[in-house]
Amino acid sequence: MLLNKNVVFHFLLFFLSVGYFVIAINLGAPFVNNGLQPSSFPLLVGLFAMMFSSILLYREVKLMKSKASSLEDDAQTDNALSGKGRFAPLAVMLSIFLYILLFSPLGYFFSSILFVLSIIIIFSSLEKVLQKIVISTIIVSFGYLVFEQMFGVRLPTLWG
């Protein structure tokens, strides 16, 4: 069985998800003294990324096996993945990886606004950027309220 580029791509996504999860584990324990910590969110994202990327990889391998005899079906699959959406999963994984790297040095607000904005732009366009920045800020502010006010979790800031 020869691997096609879609299987390789999904394997790369899975590999990046595992790497992200390992980095998220190094951020610290998600719970301390029965309290939720800031590291719980990246850990949860990493867990979901591994789970979903493994499902995608499994589906792609299964699809490849079922279509192995037909070259026409392979061409249709390649055409369906062309365009902007083709690299969206990789862009999301890169955004998540950068979010983890920037979370501690930039703090919750700046890193989270950049992350949410990048996800919005990946799945839409660069039009109405100001509106998307406002939406990102609202989402991040809601996250702040949930963690800081409801759960009492101190989130990292730019100034310490």
DODRENLO-417458 format. One line per 4 residues: number of its first residue (from 1); for each residue x, y, z of N, C-alpha, C. Coordinates in Angstrom, 1 decimal, always signed. Layout:
NUM> X/Y/Z/X/Y/Z/X/Y/Z  ...
# end
This chain:
1> +0.9/-1.2/+0.0/+0.0/+0.0/+0.0/+0.9/+1.2/+0.0  +0.8/+2.1/-1.0/+1.5/+3.3/-1.1/+0.7/+4.4/-0.4  +1.4/+5.3/+0.4/+0.8/+6.4/+1.0/+0.6/+7.5/+0.1  -0.6/+8.1/+0.1/-0.8/+9.3/-0.7/-0.6/+10.6/+0.1
5> -0.6/+11.7/-0.5/-0.2/+13.0/+0.2/-1.2/+13.3/+1.2  -2.5/+12.9/+1.1/-3.5/+13.2/+2.1/-3.2/+12.4/+3.4  -2.8/+11.2/+3.3/-2.5/+10.4/+4.5/-1.2/+11.0/+5.2  -0.2/+11.4/+4.4/+1.0/+12.0/+5.0/+0.6/+13.3/+5.7
9> -0.3/+14.1/+5.1/-0.7/+15.4/+5.7/-1.4/+15.1/+7.0  -2.3/+14.2/+7.0/-3.1/+13.9/+8.3/-2.1/+13.3/+9.3  -1.2/+12.5/+8.9/-0.2/+12.0/+9.9/+0.6/+13.1/+10.5  +1.0/+14.1/+9.6/+1.7/+15.3/+10.1/+0.9/+16.1/+11.1
13> -0.4/+16.2/+10.8/-1.3/+16.9/+11.8/-1.3/+16.1/+13.1  -1.4/+14.8/+13.1/-1.4/+14.0/+14.3/-0.1/+14.2/+15.0  +1.0/+14.2/+14.3/+2.3/+14.3/+14.9/+2.4/+15.7/+15.6  +1.9/+16.8/+15.0/+1.9/+18.1/+15.5/+1.0/+18.2/+16.8
17> -0.1/+17.5/+16.7/-1.0/+17.4/+17.9/-0.3/+16.8/+19.1  +0.4/+15.7/+18.8/+1.1/+15.1/+19.9/+2.2/+16.0/+20.5  +2.9/+16.7/+19.6/+3.9/+17.6/+20.1/+3.3/+18.7/+20.9  +2.2/+19.3/+20.4/+1.5/+20.3/+21.1/+1.1/+19.8/+22.5
21> +0.5/+18.6/+22.6/+0.1/+18.1/+23.8/+1.2/+17.9/+24.8  +2.4/+17.5/+24.3/+3.6/+17.3/+25.2/+4.0/+18.7/+25.7  +4.0/+19.7/+24.9/+4.4/+21.0/+25.3/+3.3/+21.5/+26.3  +2.1/+21.3/+26.1/+1.0/+21.7/+27.0/+1.2/+21.0/+28.4
25> +1.6/+19.8/+28.4/+1.8/+19.1/+29.7/+2.9/+19.8/+30.5  +3.9/+20.3/+29.8/+5.1/+21.0/+30.4/+4.7/+22.3/+31.0  +3.5/+22.8/+30.7/+3.1/+24.1/+31.3/+2.7/+24.0/+32.8  +2.4/+22.8/+33.2/+2.1/+22.6/+34.6/+0.8/+21.8/+34.8
29> +0.5/+21.6/+36.1/-0.6/+20.8/+36.4/-1.9/+21.6/+36.1  -2.9/+20.9/+35.6/-4.2/+21.6/+35.3/-5.0/+21.9/+36.5  -4.8/+21.2/+37.6/-5.5/+21.4/+38.9/-4.5/+21.5/+40.0  -4.6/+22.5/+40.8/-3.8/+22.6/+42.0/-4.7/+23.0/+43.2
33> -4.6/+22.3/+44.3/-5.5/+22.5/+45.4/-7.0/+22.6/+45.0  -7.4/+21.6/+44.2/-8.8/+21.6/+43.7/-9.2/+22.8/+42.9  -8.2/+23.6/+42.4/-8.6/+24.7/+41.6/-8.0/+24.6/+40.2  -8.8/+25.1/+39.3/-8.4/+25.0/+37.8/-7.3/+26.0/+37.6
37> -6.3/+25.6/+36.8/-5.1/+26.4/+36.5/-5.1/+26.9/+35.1  -4.4/+27.9/+34.7/-4.4/+28.4/+33.3/-3.9/+27.3/+32.3  -3.1/+26.4/+32.8/-2.5/+25.3/+31.9/-3.6/+24.3/+31.5  -4.8/+24.4/+32.1/-5.8/+23.4/+31.8/-6.4/+23.6/+30.4
41> -6.4/+24.8/+29.9/-7.0/+25.1/+28.6/-6.1/+24.6/+27.5  -4.8/+24.9/+27.5/-3.9/+24.3/+26.4/-3.9/+22.8/+26.5  -4.0/+22.2/+27.7/-4.0/+20.8/+27.8/-5.2/+20.2/+27.2  -6.4/+20.8/+27.4/-7.6/+20.3/+26.9/-7.6/+20.5/+25.3
45> -7.1/+21.6/+24.8/-7.0/+21.8/+23.4/-6.1/+20.7/+22.8  -5.0/+20.4/+23.4/-4.1/+19.4/+22.9/-4.7/+18.0/+22.9  -5.5/+17.7/+23.9/-6.2/+16.4/+24.0/-7.2/+16.3/+22.8  -8.0/+17.4/+22.6/-8.9/+17.3/+21.5/-8.2/+17.3/+20.2
49> -7.1/+18.0/+20.0/-6.4/+18.0/+18.8/-5.9/+16.6/+18.4  -5.3/+15.9/+19.4/-4.9/+14.6/+19.2/-6.0/+13.7/+18.8  -7.1/+13.8/+19.5/-8.3/+12.9/+19.3/-8.8/+13.2/+17.9  -9.0/+14.4/+17.5/-9.6/+14.7/+16.2/-8.7/+14.4/+15.1
53> -7.4/+14.7/+15.2/-6.4/+14.4/+14.2/-6.3/+12.9/+14.0  -6.4/+12.1/+15.0/-6.3/+10.7/+14.9/-7.5/+10.2/+14.2  -8.7/+10.8/+14.4/-9.9/+10.4/+13.7/-9.8/+10.7/+12.2  -9.3/+11.9/+11.9/-9.1/+12.3/+10.5/-8.1/+11.4/+9.8
57> -7.0/+11.0/+10.5/-6.0/+10.1/+9.9/-6.6/+8.7/+9.7  -7.4/+8.2/+10.6/-8.0/+6.9/+10.4/-9.0/+7.0/+9.2  -9.8/+8.0/+9.1/-10.7/+8.2/+8.0/-10.0/+8.2/+6.7  -8.9/+9.0/+6.7/-8.2/+9.1/+5.4/-7.5/+7.8/+5.0
61> -7.0/+7.0/+5.9/-6.4/+5.7/+5.6/-7.5/+4.8/+5.1  -8.7/+4.8/+5.8/-9.8/+4.0/+5.4/-10.3/+4.4/+4.0  -10.4/+5.7/+3.7/-10.8/+6.2/+2.4/-9.8/+5.8/+1.3  -8.5/+5.9/+1.6/-7.5/+5.5/+0.7/-7.6/+4.0/+0.3
65> -7.8/+3.2/+1.3/-7.9/+1.7/+1.0/-9.1/+1.4/+0.1  -10.2/+2.2/+0.4/-11.5/+1.9/-0.4/-11.4/+2.4/-1.8  -10.5/+3.4/-2.1/-10.4/+3.9/-3.4/-9.1/+3.6/-4.1  -8.4/+2.7/-3.5/-7.0/+2.3/-4.1/-7.1/+1.8/-5.5
69> -8.2/+1.2/-5.9/-8.2/+0.7/-7.2/-8.6/+1.7/-8.3  -9.1/+2.8/-7.9/-9.6/+3.8/-8.9/-8.8/+5.1/-8.9  -8.1/+5.3/-10.0/-7.3/+6.5/-10.1/-8.2/+7.8/-10.3  -9.4/+7.6/-10.8/-10.3/+8.7/-11.0/-10.8/+9.2/-9.7
73> -11.0/+8.3/-8.7/-11.5/+8.7/-7.4/-10.4/+9.5/-6.7  -9.1/+9.1/-6.9/-8.0/+9.8/-6.2/-7.9/+11.2/-6.8  -8.1/+11.4/-8.1/-8.1/+12.7/-8.7/-9.2/+13.6/-8.1  -10.4/+13.1/-7.9/-11.5/+13.8/-7.3/-11.2/+14.2/-5.9
77> -10.6/+13.4/-5.1/-10.2/+13.7/-3.8/-9.2/+14.8/-3.7  -8.2/+14.8/-4.6/-7.2/+15.8/-4.7/-7.8/+17.2/-5.1  -8.8/+17.2/-6.0/-9.4/+18.4/-6.4/-10.3/+19.0/-5.3  -10.9/+18.1/-4.5/-11.8/+18.5/-3.4/-11.0/+19.2/-2.3
81> -9.7/+18.9/-2.2/-8.8/+19.5/-1.2/-8.0/+20.7/-1.7  -8.3/+21.1/-2.9/-7.5/+22.2/-3.4/-8.1/+23.5/-2.9  -7.4/+24.6/-3.0/-7.9/+25.9/-2.6/-7.5/+26.2/-1.1  -8.1/+27.3/-0.6/-7.8/+27.8/+0.7/-8.0/+26.8/+1.8
85> -9.1/+26.1/+1.8/-9.4/+25.1/+2.9/-8.4/+24.0/+3.0  -7.6/+23.8/+2.0/-6.7/+22.6/+2.0/-5.7/+22.7/+3.1  -5.2/+23.9/+3.4/-4.2/+24.0/+4.5/-4.8/+24.5/+5.8  -6.1/+24.6/+5.9/-6.7/+25.1/+7.1/-6.3/+24.2/+8.4
89> -6.4/+22.9/+8.3/-6.0/+22.1/+9.5/-4.6/+22.4/+9.9  -3.7/+22.5/+9.0/-2.3/+22.8/+9.3/-2.1/+24.2/+9.9  -2.8/+25.1/+9.4/-2.8/+26.5/+9.9/-3.3/+26.6/+11.3  -4.4/+25.8/+11.6/-4.9/+25.7/+12.9/-3.9/+25.2/+13.9
93> -3.3/+24.1/+13.5/-2.3/+23.4/+14.4/-1.1/+24.4/+14.6  -0.7/+25.1/+13.6/+0.4/+26.1/+13.8/-0.1/+27.2/+14.7  -1.3/+27.7/+14.6/-1.8/+28.7/+15.5/-1.9/+28.2/+16.9  -2.3/+27.0/+17.1/-2.3/+26.4/+18.5/-0.9/+26.3/+19.1
97> +0.0/+25.9/+18.2/+1.4/+25.7/+18.7/+2.0/+27.1/+19.1  +1.8/+28.1/+18.2/+2.2/+29.5/+18.6/+1.5/+30.0/+19.8  +0.3/+29.7/+20.0/-0.5/+30.2/+21.1/+0.2/+29.6/+22.4  +0.5/+28.4/+22.4/+1.2/+27.8/+23.6/+2.5/+28.5/+23.9
101> +3.3/+28.7/+22.8/+4.6/+29.4/+23.0/+4.5/+30.8/+23.5  +3.5/+31.5/+23.0/+3.3/+32.9/+23.4/+2.5/+33.2/+24.6  +1.8/+32.1/+25.2/+0.9/+32.3/+26.3/+1.6/+32.9/+27.5  +2.7/+32.3/+27.9/+3.4/+32.8/+29.1/+4.1/+34.2/+28.9
105> +4.9/+34.3/+27.8/+5.6/+35.6/+27.6/+4.7/+36.8/+27.3  +3.6/+36.6/+26.6/+2.7/+37.7/+26.2/+1.5/+37.8/+27.1  +1.3/+36.8/+27.9/+0.1/+36.9/+28.8/-1.2/+36.4/+28.1  -2.2/+36.3/+28.9/-3.5/+35.7/+28.4/-4.1/+36.6/+27.3
109> -4.2/+37.9/+27.5/-5.0/+38.7/+26.6/-4.3/+38.8/+25.2  -3.1/+39.2/+25.1/-2.5/+39.4/+23.8/-2.4/+38.0/+23.0  -1.9/+37.0/+23.7/-1.7/+35.7/+23.0/-3.1/+35.1/+22.6  -4.1/+35.3/+23.5/-5.4/+34.7/+23.2/-6.1/+35.5/+22.1
113> -6.0/+36.8/+22.1/-6.6/+37.6/+21.0/-5.9/+37.3/+19.6  -4.6/+37.2/+19.6/-3.9/+36.7/+18.4/-4.4/+35.4/+17.9  -4.6/+34.4/+18.9/-5.0/+33.1/+18.6/-6.4/+33.1/+18.0  -7.3/+33.7/+18.7/-8.7/+33.7/+18.2/-8.9/+34.4/+16.9
117> -8.1/+35.5/+16.7/-8.2/+36.2/+15.4/-7.6/+35.4/+14.3  -6.5/+34.6/+14.6/-6.0/+33.8/+13.5/-6.9/+32.7/+13.1  -7.6/+32.1/+14.1/-8.6/+31.0/+13.8/-9.8/+31.6/+13.0  -10.2/+32.8/+13.3/-11.3/+33.4/+12.6/-10.9/+33.7/+11.1
121> -9.7/+34.2/+11.0/-9.2/+34.5/+9.6/-8.9/+33.3/+8.8  -8.4/+32.2/+9.4/-8.2/+30.9/+8.7/-9.5/+30.4/+8.1  -10.6/+30.6/+8.8/-11.9/+30.0/+8.3/-12.7/+31.1/+7.6  -12.3/+32.3/+7.4/-13.0/+33.3/+6.7/-12.1/+34.0/+5.7
125> -11.9/+35.3/+5.9/-11.1/+36.1/+5.0/-10.5/+37.3/+5.7  -9.7/+38.1/+5.0/-9.1/+39.2/+5.7/-10.0/+40.5/+5.6  -11.2/+40.3/+5.1/-12.1/+41.4/+5.1/-12.6/+41.7/+6.5  -13.0/+43.0/+6.7/-13.5/+43.4/+8.0/-12.7/+43.0/+9.2
129> -11.4/+43.3/+9.1/-10.4/+42.9/+10.1/-10.7/+43.6/+11.5  -11.1/+44.8/+11.4/-11.4/+45.5/+12.7/-12.6/+44.8/+13.4  -13.6/+44.4/+12.7/-14.7/+43.7/+13.2/-14.3/+42.4/+13.9  -13.4/+41.7/+13.2/-12.9/+40.4/+13.7/-12.0/+40.6/+14.9
133> -11.3/+41.7/+15.0/-10.5/+42.0/+16.2/-11.4/+42.3/+17.4  -12.5/+43.0/+17.1/-13.5/+43.3/+18.2/-14.1/+42.0/+18.7  -14.5/+41.1/+17.8/-15.1/+39.8/+18.1/-14.1/+39.0/+18.9  -12.8/+39.0/+18.5/-11.8/+38.2/+19.2/-11.6/+38.8/+20.6
137> -11.6/+40.1/+20.8/-11.5/+40.7/+22.1/-12.7/+40.3/+23.0  -13.9/+40.3/+22.4/-15.1/+39.9/+23.2/-14.9/+38.5/+23.7  -14.5/+37.6/+22.8/-14.4/+36.2/+23.1/-13.3/+36.0/+24.2  -12.2/+36.7/+24.1/-11.1/+36.6/+25.1/-11.5/+37.2/+26.4
141> -12.3/+38.3/+26.4/-12.8/+38.9/+27.6/-13.7/+38.0/+28.3  -14.6/+37.3/+27.6/-15.5/+36.3/+28.2/-14.7/+35.2/+28.8  -13.6/+34.7/+28.2/-12.8/+33.7/+28.8/-12.1/+34.2/+30.0  -11.7/+35.5/+30.0/-11.1/+36.1/+31.2/-12.1/+36.0/+32.4
145> -13.4/+36.4/+32.1/-14.4/+36.4/+33.1/-14.6/+35.0/+33.7  -14.7/+34.1/+32.8/-14.9/+32.7/+33.3/-13.8/+32.2/+34.2  -12.5/+32.4/+33.7/-11.4/+31.9/+34.5/-11.1/+32.7/+35.7  -11.0/+34.0/+35.6/-10.6/+34.9/+36.7/-11.7/+35.1/+37.7
149> -12.9/+35.4/+37.2/-14.0/+35.7/+38.1/-14.7/+34.5/+38.6  -15.1/+33.6/+37.7/-15.9/+32.5/+38.2/-15.1/+31.4/+38.8  -13.9/+31.0/+38.2/-13.1/+30.0/+38.8/-12.0/+30.5/+39.7  -11.7/+31.8/+39.7/-10.7/+32.3/+40.6/-9.3/+31.9/+40.1
153> -9.1/+31.7/+38.8/-7.8/+31.3/+38.3/-7.1/+32.5/+37.8  -5.9/+32.8/+38.3/-5.1/+33.9/+37.9/-4.4/+33.6/+36.5  -4.7/+34.4/+35.5/-4.2/+34.2/+34.2/-2.9/+35.0/+34.0  -1.9/+34.5/+33.3/-0.7/+35.2/+33.1/-0.9/+36.6/+32.3
157> -0.1/+37.6/+32.7/-0.2/+38.9/+32.1/+1.1/+39.2/+31.5  +1.1/+40.3/+30.6/+2.3/+40.7/+30.0/+3.3/+41.2/+31.0  +2.8/+41.8/+32.0/+3.7/+42.5/+33.0/+4.0/+41.6/+34.2  +3.6/+40.3/+34.2/+3.9/+39.5/+35.3/+2.7/+39.0/+36.0
# end
